[in-house]
Amino acid sequence: VWIFGYGSLVWRPGFEFTSRKVGFIRGYSRRFWQGDTFHRGSEKMPGRVVTLLEDCGACTWGVAYEVRGEQVAASLQYLNVREAVLGGYDTKFVEFHPQEKDAEEPILALVYIATPQNPSYLGPASEEDIAAQIIVSSGCAGHNIEYLLRLADFMRYFCPQAEDKHLFSIEEALISILPCLYYTEEPLEET
């Protein structure tokens, strides 16, 4: 079984796997429209995490993990709690296209998608409003800022050819609100 991750799964799958491939799925856009009251937020201050929105001309980059044998049941049980029970995500099979140049046919992969019908769904907001919500949210897996920055770093380093205007606009909005996070001058050396 292959499992496609497009949010925190790209850097922290949390389950054992046999192999992993960077690549994309077509027909979906990644959006910070799902609320999170456990991993990256709380009941009082829900965080914002990503889900997929059907979008004919778009593609979403991420990582597909191959799980085999005993890994299958363990990974699906873990993801059912992490994504479905706690996160409000449903499952679907999609065609995953590996980044590798010698890749053959697309791979059928399981993906978790939060829909507007789940109680944690927040829906659209401006990039500035999403960034402001991310700044004040933290949950048991860490601060919501870390989630945004790790996802942006993944895209920048593993998929430099891909565009994700929504993700990078939110990162930009966050930087404009908290410029001290991105102080780039070299630190002074001790003498």
trRosetta pair geometry for C-beta under 8 A, 3 or more apart (Angstrom, degrees):
i j d omega theta_ij theta_ji phi_ij phi_ji
1 66 7.5 150 81 -153 41 52
1 67 5.3 -20 68 61 91 93
1 68 7.8 173 26 -79 67 43
1 72 5.3 103 18 -124 124 103
1 75 7.8 -172 82 75 123 130
1 76 7.6 8 97 -58 163 114
1 110 6.4 5 178 -5 108 122
2 64 4.9 10 180 177 112 114
2 65 6.8 155 -155 75 60 39
2 66 5.4 -29 -97 -94 76 64
2 67 7.7 161 -96 16 27 72
2 96 6.3 -121 132 27 140 146
2 107 5.1 50 7 145 170 123
2 108 6.8 140 44 89 115 49
2 109 4.0 -71 108 -105 106 85
2 110 6.9 162 89 14 54 73
3 9 7.5 -111 130 -174 108 149
3 13 7.9 111 91 -147 127 117
3 17 7.9 -118 39 -105 111 127
3 64 6.7 156 74 -156 37 62
3 65 4.9 -18 58 57 93 94
3 67 6.5 26 -6 -5 113 115
3 75 6.7 -139 -20 148 153 132
3 79 6.9 -145 -148 -69 148 164
3 109 6.2 144 -115 -170 8 94
3 110 5.0 -29 -109 65 67 97
3 111 7.6 140 -166 -82 57 44
4 25 6.2 49 -171 -40 163 128
4 62 5.8 92 179 88 85 129
4 63 7.4 161 -151 86 53 38
4 64 4.9 -27 -94 -96 70 82
4 94 6.3 -53 19 60 154 116
4 96 5.3 -171 -83 -87 123 126
4 109 4.1 90 -34 130 102 137
4 110 6.9 -177 16 77 78 40
4 111 4.4 -26 64 -86 110 96
5 8 7.5 -80 -176 79 121 42
5 9 2.4 -121 -141 97 140 125
5 10 5.3 -169 114 -54 109 57
5 13 6.4 -133 -36 -102 159 85
5 62 5.2 -159 93 170 50 124
5 63 5.2 -12 59 63 98 86
5 64 7.6 170 16 -88 69 32
5 65 6.9 33 -6 -10 112 107
6 9 7.2 24 16 51 32 108
6 10 6.8 36 -134 -46 16 111
6 25 7.9 -77 -67 23 131 114
6 30 5.6 -149 155 -99 124 120
6 50 6.4 -106 114 110 94 135
6 52 6.7 70 61 -66 155 105
6 60 5.2 11 -134 150 143 123
6 61 7.4 131 -129 89 91 36
6 62 3.7 -89 -92 -71 63 143
6 111 7.4 27 -6 -147 113 115
7 10 7.0 -176 84 -1 17 95
7 30 7.8 164 -72 -151 77 119
7 49 5.7 54 -158 178 146 100
7 50 4.4 -175 -92 51 108 106
7 62 7.9 -12 -9 -120 38 127
7 147 7.5 -2 178 -171 95 105
7 151 6.5 -36 -149 -98 50 128
8 11 6.6 -71 -165 50 53 86
8 12 5.4 -33 165 54 91 102
8 39 7.4 -122 0 156 165 147
8 49 7.3 -43 -19 -145 106 123
8 141 7.3 15 -149 151 162 152
8 147 6.1 -53 -77 -133 104 94
8 150 7.4 51 -119 90 68 133
8 151 7.5 -68 -74 -68 49 101
9 12 7.0 -93 -116 73 24 53
9 13 5.2 48 -158 -106 76 64
9 14 7.8 -82 -114 16 71 94
9 62 7.3 40 81 -176 103 121
9 63 6.7 -148 121 62 89 104
9 65 7.6 -112 170 -12 113 125
10 62 5.4 -119 -80 -153 110 76
10 63 4.7 135 -124 3 69 114
10 150 7.9 165 79 138 102 97
10 151 6.9 102 46 -117 133 68
10 154 4.8 63 127 -151 138 163
10 158 7.9 -163 -179 46 122 153
11 150 5.1 -91 18 169 159 124
11 151 7.9 -123 -4 -75 119 51
11 154 6.0 -127 -51 -72 104 124
13 17 6.4 -17 118 -17 165 128
13 20 8.0 -140 -43 -96 146 133
13 63 7.8 -100 -70 98 110 130
13 65 5.7 81 -123 -61 151 158
14 78 6.1 -167 121 158 105 135
14 82 6.6 126 82 -78 154 160
15 65 7.6 122 77 128 103 157
15 67 7.1 -16 127 -97 122 134
15 71 7.1 114 156 -167 102 88
15 74 6.4 159 -151 119 107 91
15 75 3.8 107 162 -115 152 84
15 78 4.9 170 -81 63 115 150
15 79 6.9 -51 -28 -42 146 93
16 67 7.3 105 97 -126 66 97
16 71 5.0 -113 93 -120 97 107
16 74 6.8 22 36 93 101 135
16 75 7.0 -118 55 -66 60 102
17 20 6.1 73 109 -60 142 91
17 65 4.0 -81 -123 -176 156 110
17 66 6.0 114 -178 66 99 48
17 67 5.2 -76 -119 -80 73 75
17 71 6.3 128 -102 -178 36 145
17 75 7.0 70 -77 -92 80 146
18 66 4.7 -60 61 100 101 99
18 67 6.5 151 -1 -114 91 25
18 68 4.9 32 -38 7 142 111
18 71 6.7 -167 -36 31 87 164
19 65 7.6 167 88 -154 42 51
19 66 4.6 15 53 37 83 121
20 63 5.5 2 -175 -179 112 111
20 64 6.8 163 -154 83 60 47
20 65 5.1 -20 -101 -102 87 68
20 66 7.2 -148 -73 12 39 76
21 63 7.0 156 78 -156 37 64
21 64 5.1 -12 59 57 90 96
21 66 7.9 53 -4 -25 98 100
21 96 7.7 119 84 142 117 126
21 98 4.4 -44 163 -122 139 107
21 99 6.9 -177 171 23 87 83
21 100 6.8 -70 -149 -12 114 109
21 103 7.9 105 -169 -98 146 128
21 107 7.8 106 54 16 144 150
22 61 7.2 17 180 -176 89 99
22 62 7.6 -154 -145 115 62 24
22 63 5.7 -38 -97 -99 58 73
22 98 7.4 86 75 -155 43 67
22 99 4.6 -8 96 2 87 136
22 158 5.0 -143 -126 169 153 118
22 159 6.6 -156 172 -64 123 92
23 61 7.1 -149 127 -140 21 71
23 62 7.5 -26 70 65 52 55
23 63 7.8 101 27 -116 65 31
23 64 6.2 -19 43 0 111 111
23 96 5.6 96 93 170 128 88
23 97 5.0 -162 176 93 119 50
23 98 4.1 -97 -69 -117 141 27
23 99 4.7 -147 -87 -30 66 70
23 100 7.8 -50 -75 6 109 70
23 103 7.6 83 -100 -81 138 169
24 59 4.5 45 161 163 133 116
24 60 6.1 160 -153 79 85 36
24 61 4.6 -46 -89 -91 94 60
24 62 7.2 109 -107 19 48 66
24 96 7.5 163 85 -154 23 62
24 97 5.5 -19 63 59 73 99
24 99 7.6 86 -10 -71 82 80
24 159 7.7 105 -63 -131 105 138
24 162 7.1 164 -78 -106 133 135
25 28 5.9 15 101 32 108 118
25 59 6.5 175 84 -155 36 76
25 60 5.6 -10 54 56 86 89
25 62 7.6 -12 1 30 96 109
25 94 4.6 22 -144 142 139 136
25 95 6.5 137 -136 77 83 54
25 96 5.6 -47 -77 -99 88 59
25 97 7.1 153 -91 11 35 83
25 109 7.5 -118 -79 58 121 121
25 111 7.0 -35 -34 -61 167 154
26 58 7.5 154 -159 93 55 46
26 59 4.9 -37 -101 -98 58 92
26 95 7.1 -13 31 74 94 104
26 97 7.2 46 -26 -7 95 127
27 54 6.4 -24 159 -149 87 71
27 55 6.7 148 175 66 37 50
27 56 6.2 -11 -126 -123 70 31
27 58 6.9 56 -170 65 4 74
27 59 7.6 37 6 -94 40 57
27 94 7.7 -156 58 -143 116 114
28 52 4.1 -6 -173 -171 131 117
28 53 6.5 137 -158 64 72 39
28 54 6.2 -49 -100 -105 70 36
28 55 5.9 91 -143 33 19 88
28 58 6.1 -98 88 93 23 110
28 59 7.4 47 56 -138 65 28
28 60 4.9 -44 94 -6 98 124
28 94 7.6 -39 -10 -127 135 152
28 113 7.9 -112 -132 -109 143 127
29 52 7.0 141 68 -156 36 64
29 53 4.9 -25 61 60 91 98
29 55 4.1 31 -16 13 102 153
29 58 4.3 -25 -68 146 83 170
29 60 6.5 153 -131 -67 19 104
29 166 6.9 97 168 -3 111 143
30 50 5.0 -3 -174 -166 96 133
30 51 7.8 158 -151 80 56 26
30 52 6.3 -40 -97 -99 52 65
30 53 7.9 173 -92 16 6 84
30 60 4.8 121 -42 -130 95 118
30 164 6.3 -8 51 -145 120 118
30 166 6.6 -169 87 71 75 129
30 167 6.5 16 94 -52 122 112
31 50 6.4 140 73 -146 31 76
31 51 6.1 -29 66 63 84 72
31 52 7.4 123 20 -123 84 17
31 53 5.0 37 -2 -16 132 120
31 124 7.4 -55 -174 -93 135 73
31 166 6.0 -66 -107 165 62 161
32 48 4.5 52 171 151 104 117
32 49 6.9 -150 -140 130 71 7
32 50 5.6 -49 -86 -86 54 67
32 130 5.0 97 97 -163 134 138
32 134 7.6 -39 -172 -64 147 120
32 148 7.8 11 -100 -101 140 99
32 166 7.1 -175 3 154 90 111
32 167 7.8 127 -35 -98 107 60
32 170 6.0 69 2 -80 150 165
33 48 7.6 19 -65 -157 10 100
33 50 7.8 50 24 -141 64 42
33 51 5.7 -75 63 40 91 109
33 53 7.2 65 18 -58 145 115
33 114 7.6 -168 91 89 86 117
33 121 6.7 10 139 -163 92 78
33 122 5.7 -157 -176 68 53 81
33 123 5.3 11 -162 -128 108 12
33 124 6.1 -26 -107 -66 116 44
33 125 7.9 156 -110 7 71 82
34 48 7.1 123 70 -160 51 56
34 49 5.1 -45 80 73 104 80
34 50 6.6 29 26 118 110 9
34 51 4.3 108 -37 -32 120 113
34 87 7.1 28 162 -177 138 92
34 88 7.0 -178 -156 70 112 115
34 89 7.8 5 -134 -74 155 89
34 114 4.2 84 -102 61 129 160
34 118 7.9 14 -134 75 98 127
34 120 6.2 40 -174 118 78 102
34 121 6.1 -48 -116 -112 62 56
34 122 6.6 133 -148 16 8 91
35 41 6.9 -78 -179 58 75 156
35 46 4.0 -3 -166 164 107 143
35 47 7.2 128 -165 69 54 44
35 48 6.8 -41 -105 -99 46 54
35 49 7.8 50 156 24 7 83
35 120 4.2 -138 69 179 96 79
35 121 6.7 -133 10 -70 93 3
35 122 4.4 114 -50 -42 94 106
36 39 5.4 -58 -180 53 129 87
36 40 4.5 45 97 52 143 90
36 41 4.6 126 91 21 75 107
36 46 6.0 137 57 -171 40 82
36 47 4.2 -32 65 65 104 96
36 48 7.0 -169 14 -75 98 7
36 49 4.7 63 -37 -7 132 116
36 87 6.9 -17 -111 -122 89 79
36 120 6.9 65 -77 179 34 134
36 137 7.6 104 72 163 95 139
36 139 6.3 -89 132 -28 105 155
36 144 7.6 156 64 -103 123 108
37 41 5.3 -56 -101 96 35 99
37 42 5.9 25 -160 170 70 16
37 43 5.1 57 -163 -79 126 48
37 46 5.0 -49 -74 -106 78 88
37 47 7.7 179 -73 19 30 75
37 120 6.6 -132 -2 -120 100 115
37 139 7.3 142 161 -105 22 128
38 41 7.4 19 21 62 28 67
38 86 4.8 -75 48 -172 162 115
38 87 7.7 -104 45 -71 122 61
38 139 5.6 81 126 -169 26 137
38 140 6.2 -31 169 19 66 111
38 141 8.0 56 124 -7 72 101
39 47 7.4 -93 84 49 71 140
39 49 7.2 35 76 -59 121 148
39 82 7.7 57 -68 -159 134 83
39 86 7.0 99 -31 136 98 132
39 87 7.5 -1 0 -83 126 98
39 139 4.8 84 111 97 20 142
39 140 6.3 -67 -117 56 36 81
39 141 4.0 4 -165 9 81 129
40 47 3.4 -113 116 87 90 166
40 48 7.6 -77 109 48 129 31
40 49 5.7 129 38 -60 141 107
40 137 6.0 54 145 130 77 114
40 138 7.1 -68 -169 -138 48 25
40 139 4.6 -52 -24 18 6 120
40 141 6.1 -43 -62 62 67 108
40 142 7.1 -15 -107 75 74 63
40 143 7.5 41 -148 150 80 21
40 144 4.4 97 172 -94 106 78
40 147 5.1 -10 -112 -29 145 149
41 45 5.7 -133 -161 111 92 66
41 46 4.2 71 138 -161 153 33
41 47 3.0 -157 -46 -11 103 75
41 48 7.7 80 -50 -20 136 40
41 137 4.1 -30 -102 -166 88 119
41 138 7.0 89 -103 48 35 17
41 139 5.0 -12 23 -54 25 112
41 144 6.2 35 -65 -66 82 124
42 45 5.2 40 50 49 92 75
42 46 7.2 -120 63 -76 36 39
42 137 7.4 -166 12 -148 73 78
42 138 7.3 9 -24 74 101 58
42 139 6.2 176 -56 -97 63 77
43 46 7.5 6 -138 -64 17 79
45 133 7.9 176 -173 -163 85 75
45 136 5.6 -109 -162 124 139 98
45 137 5.0 -163 138 -102 102 75
45 138 7.7 27 94 27 125 61
46 120 7.1 177 -147 -154 141 89
46 122 7.1 176 108 -69 138 127
46 133 7.6 -10 87 -179 72 119
46 137 6.6 -19 119 -122 26 135
47 133 7.3 140 -145 142 37 93
47 134 6.6 59 -156 -119 81 57
47 137 3.6 158 -91 142 75 142
47 138 7.3 108 -71 -52 120 14
47 139 5.9 -92 -10 -21 132 115
47 144 3.9 -173 -140 -91 117 126
47 147 7.1 92 165 24 138 151
48 122 6.6 -76 -111 42 91 153
48 130 5.4 -124 102 -158 175 88
48 133 5.4 81 -24 101 118 122
48 134 5.5 -71 40 -73 107 86
48 137 7.1 136 2 34 67 158
48 144 6.6 78 38 -166 65 134
49 87 7.5 -68 75 -141 145 111
49 144 7.9 -119 -64 -136 74 95
49 147 6.3 -74 -106 168 85 151
50 151 7.1 136 -18 -134 136 161
51 89 7.2 -170 -117 -106 103 97
51 113 5.9 91 -171 -161 93 60
51 114 3.8 -92 -104 46 139 96
51 115 7.8 -166 175 -56 146 29
51 121 7.7 -29 0 -118 162 89
52 60 6.2 -97 -116 -17 107 165
52 111 7.1 17 -1 148 150 133
52 113 4.8 -65 47 -121 104 105
55 58 3.9 21 105 16 118 127
59 162 7.6 -107 93 -136 104 110
60 164 7.9 70 -130 -105 65 110
61 155 6.4 117 76 -118 129 84
61 158 7.7 170 154 102 127 99
61 159 4.2 76 166 -119 163 167
61 162 4.6 -46 -28 -111 143 175
61 164 7.3 -101 30 -55 105 122
64 96 4.6 80 -68 174 145 162
64 98 7.3 -89 36 -86 127 81
64 107 6.3 129 151 82 165 135
64 109 5.0 -95 -129 -107 119 149
65 75 7.7 -155 109 -154 130 152
67 71 4.0 -143 -166 122 91 112
67 72 5.1 144 121 -84 109 55
67 75 4.6 -101 -114 16 163 154
67 76 8.0 -174 88 -34 156 82
68 71 5.6 47 53 41 43 119
68 72 6.7 -11 -156 -42 10 96
69 72 6.7 170 76 -2 21 97
70 73 6.6 -55 -163 37 48 101
70 74 6.3 37 150 -10 75 116
71 74 5.9 -71 -147 49 32 108
71 75 5.5 27 163 -20 74 115
72 75 6.3 -61 -142 37 19 104
72 76 6.2 10 163 -10 60 113
73 76 6.1 -62 -143 42 26 106
73 77 6.1 26 159 -20 64 110
74 77 5.9 -57 -146 36 26 110
74 78 6.3 25 156 -17 63 109
75 78 5.7 -56 -147 39 30 112
75 79 6.1 23 157 -13 67 110
76 79 5.8 -54 -137 43 30 107
76 80 6.1 41 157 -30 63 104
77 80 5.7 -49 -148 27 27 116
77 81 7.1 21 154 -11 59 101
78 81 6.2 -64 -162 37 31 104
78 82 6.0 17 153 -10 69 116
79 82 5.4 -58 -131 48 36 108
79 83 5.1 -2 179 13 76 117
79 84 7.4 70 134 -6 68 95
79 112 6.8 -152 173 -50 112 137
80 83 7.0 -55 -111 53 14 85
80 84 4.9 -31 -158 34 55 126
80 85 6.4 55 143 -16 68 100
81 84 7.3 -17 -54 53 10 82
81 85 4.9 -28 -135 37 45 127
81 86 6.3 40 161 -10 61 105
82 85 7.8 59 13 46 17 88
82 86 6.1 -41 -150 42 24 121
82 87 6.6 19 141 -16 51 121
83 86 7.4 21 -23 57 6 83
83 87 4.6 -50 -155 43 37 138
83 89 4.3 -48 165 47 93 134
83 112 4.1 -42 171 -156 146 167
84 87 6.6 4 -31 54 11 89
84 88 7.5 78 -160 -86 34 4
84 89 5.5 -90 -87 67 51 75
84 90 7.2 76 -117 -94 94 30
84 91 7.2 -36 -78 -36 119 94
84 112 6.9 -122 -60 -135 74 121
87 112 7.3 56 91 154 139 136
87 114 6.6 -105 148 -78 94 116
87 120 7.1 -117 -176 64 40 156
88 114 5.3 55 101 -129 93 105
88 118 3.4 124 178 168 118 146
88 119 6.5 -140 -110 46 138 66
88 120 4.3 -172 -4 33 152 114
88 121 6.9 -137 129 -43 145 76
89 112 3.8 47 146 172 143 103
89 113 6.0 134 -157 60 91 19
89 114 4.8 -67 -94 -68 71 71
89 118 7.5 -40 -63 -45 28 166
90 112 7.1 155 73 -153 28 62
90 113 5.8 -32 62 67 80 77
90 114 7.5 131 10 -104 73 28
90 115 6.0 6 9 -10 123 112
90 118 7.9 -161 -29 -53 91 122
91 110 5.7 -14 -164 -168 112 100
91 111 7.1 146 -151 76 61 39
91 112 5.8 -36 -93 -97 66 63
91 113 7.7 130 -111 19 17 77
92 110 7.5 143 75 -154 33 55
92 111 5.6 -30 67 64 83 88
92 113 5.7 -5 13 10 122 122
93 108 5.5 5 -177 -176 116 98
93 109 6.9 152 -152 76 66 31
93 110 6.0 -40 -96 -93 67 53
93 111 7.4 131 -118 15 19 82
94 108 7.6 155 77 -151 29 54
94 109 5.8 -32 65 66 77 84
94 111 5.1 4 10 1 121 131
95 106 3.9 38 -178 136 102 147
95 107 7.3 133 -159 64 56 35
95 108 6.5 -38 -99 -95 56 54
95 109 7.6 101 -144 19 12 85
96 106 6.0 152 66 -173 38 89
96 107 4.6 -32 64 66 101 90
96 108 7.4 145 13 -118 89 4
96 109 4.1 40 -24 -2 128 133
97 103 7.1 124 -174 112 62 151
97 106 5.1 -49 -80 -109 69 97
97 107 8.0 173 -77 21 24 76
98 103 3.9 172 66 -100 111 149
98 107 6.8 58 -36 -2 98 117
99 103 7.6 114 61 -23 23 139
99 159 7.4 -129 -96 -101 139 83
100 103 4.6 120 74 -43 92 96
114 118 5.6 -87 -161 36 87 140
114 120 7.1 -72 -154 82 136 101
114 121 5.9 172 151 -90 109 90
115 118 5.9 111 61 -10 68 93
115 121 6.8 -56 106 -78 35 143
116 121 5.0 167 -132 147 38 162
116 123 6.6 47 -119 -83 99 96
117 121 7.2 81 43 -4 23 147
118 121 5.1 115 65 -29 78 101
122 125 7.1 -34 139 -19 111 118
125 129 4.2 -103 159 89 117 127
125 130 5.2 146 82 -55 110 83
125 133 7.6 60 88 -5 160 137
126 129 4.6 93 55 7 83 102
126 130 7.0 -150 91 -4 43 85
127 130 5.7 -55 -147 38 31 111
127 131 6.2 33 154 -20 66 107
127 166 7.4 -162 -94 -155 104 56
127 169 4.3 -87 -115 131 156 104
127 170 4.9 -137 -155 -81 89 60
127 172 7.4 15 151 63 140 93
127 173 4.6 169 134 -28 96 145
128 131 5.7 -53 -146 37 29 111
128 132 6.3 31 154 -20 64 106
128 173 4.7 -149 -93 -151 53 133
128 177 7.8 132 -150 -54 78 118
129 132 5.6 -52 -146 35 32 113
129 133 6.5 31 154 -18 64 105
130 133 5.8 -57 -151 37 31 110
130 134 6.3 34 151 -22 65 107
130 170 5.2 -56 97 -122 123 117
130 173 7.3 89 66 75 84 148
131 134 5.6 -54 -147 35 32 114
131 135 6.4 40 154 -28 65 102
131 148 7.9 91 -117 -135 70 168
131 170 5.3 175 -67 -165 89 71
131 171 7.9 176 -103 -75 114 11
131 173 3.7 -160 -17 107 154 110
131 174 4.2 -149 -150 -66 113 70
131 177 5.9 162 133 2 121 137
132 135 5.8 -47 -151 25 31 116
132 136 7.1 9 160 -3 61 107
132 173 7.9 -71 -31 145 71 117
132 177 6.6 174 -87 -104 70 162
133 136 6.6 -72 -155 43 31 96
133 137 6.1 21 156 -22 68 123
133 144 7.7 -65 124 120 69 162
134 137 6.0 -72 -141 36 28 110
134 144 4.4 -145 -156 125 67 119
134 145 6.0 116 147 -78 98 55
134 147 7.6 -130 -148 63 111 105
134 148 5.4 41 -171 -34 152 139
134 170 7.2 86 -7 172 150 116
134 174 6.4 -49 79 -95 129 122
135 144 7.5 -75 -27 76 12 111
135 145 6.4 50 -110 -71 47 106
135 174 6.6 169 -66 -134 98 90
135 177 6.2 -90 -65 111 152 142
135 178 6.5 163 -121 -34 124 128
137 143 7.4 125 96 -163 56 60
137 144 3.9 38 84 -14 101 141
138 142 6.9 -78 -151 153 85 31
138 143 4.6 -35 -106 -107 97 61
138 144 6.3 -116 -77 -11 44 80
139 142 7.2 1 64 49 66 30
139 144 7.4 72 0 -59 92 83
141 147 7.9 68 105 -71 117 109
142 146 4.8 -36 132 48 128 148
142 147 7.3 156 87 -43 103 83
143 146 4.9 105 68 -4 83 99
143 147 7.6 -143 105 -4 52 84
144 147 5.3 -45 -158 28 46 119
144 148 6.7 44 149 -16 70 101
145 148 5.9 -58 -155 38 35 109
145 149 6.1 24 155 -12 70 112
145 174 6.9 146 -129 -164 90 140
145 178 8.0 -26 -122 46 138 160
145 181 7.7 -130 -176 -123 141 156
146 149 6.0 -62 -141 44 28 105
146 150 5.9 26 163 -18 67 111
147 150 6.3 -59 -143 37 21 106
147 151 6.4 18 158 -16 59 111
148 151 6.0 -65 -153 37 26 109
148 152 6.3 22 155 -16 65 110
148 167 7.9 170 -157 -160 78 79
148 170 6.3 -117 -146 120 126 116
148 171 6.2 171 158 -88 108 77
148 174 6.4 130 118 -37 154 162
149 152 5.6 -54 -144 39 32 111
149 153 6.2 35 155 -20 66 106
149 171 7.1 114 -97 -124 58 106
150 153 5.6 -52 -145 37 31 113
150 154 6.4 39 153 -25 63 101
151 154 5.6 -47 -150 29 32 115
151 155 6.7 29 153 -15 62 103
151 167 6.3 -121 123 -149 113 127
152 155 5.8 -55 -152 37 33 110
152 156 6.2 32 152 -21 66 110
152 167 5.9 173 -91 156 79 108
152 168 6.5 117 -131 -94 108 64
152 171 4.6 78 -93 -80 155 147
153 156 5.5 -56 -143 38 32 113
153 157 6.0 7 167 -2 68 114
154 157 6.6 -74 -142 47 21 94
154 158 5.5 -25 -178 23 65 120
154 159 7.4 27 137 14 72 101
155 158 7.1 -65 -111 53 15 82
155 159 5.2 -53 -149 61 55 107
155 162 6.3 -104 -159 79 94 115
155 164 5.5 -79 -143 22 157 138
155 167 6.3 111 -6 106 161 154
155 168 7.7 -118 93 -58 145 97
156 159 7.9 25 -1 59 10 66
156 160 6.4 33 -175 -97 40 76
157 160 7.1 11 -123 -57 10 93
159 162 4.0 -9 153 15 112 125
164 167 4.0 10 131 27 117 120
164 168 6.0 122 88 -14 77 93
165 168 6.2 -67 -141 47 27 100
165 169 5.8 30 161 -25 67 112
166 169 6.0 -57 -144 34 22 111
166 170 6.7 19 157 -16 59 106
167 170 6.1 -63 -157 35 27 107
167 171 6.5 25 150 -17 65 107
168 171 5.3 -47 -144 37 40 116
168 172 6.2 46 153 -22 66 102
169 172 5.5 -49 -147 35 32 115
169 173 6.4 35 151 -20 63 104
170 173 5.6 -50 -147 36 34 113
170 174 6.4 38 151 -21 64 104
171 174 5.6 -54 -151 35 31 114
171 175 6.5 32 151 -20 65 105
172 175 5.7 -54 -149 35 32 112
172 176 6.5 30 154 -18 65 105
173 176 5.8 -54 -149 35 32 110
173 177 6.6 27 153 -16 64 106
174 177 5.8 -60 -151 38 32 108
174 178 6.2 -24 167 32 70 104
174 181 7.8 -32 142 50 96 151
175 178 6.8 -79 -131 66 24 69
175 179 6.3 58 170 -99 66 57
175 181 6.9 -118 -118 66 63 110
175 182 5.4 9 -139 -6 104 146
176 179 6.9 10 -137 -63 24 90
178 181 4.7 43 127 -9 109 115
178 182 7.9 109 109 -2 77 89
179 182 6.2 -75 -163 48 51 96
179 183 7.8 84 144 -64 73 69
180 183 6.1 -6 -160 -38 48 107
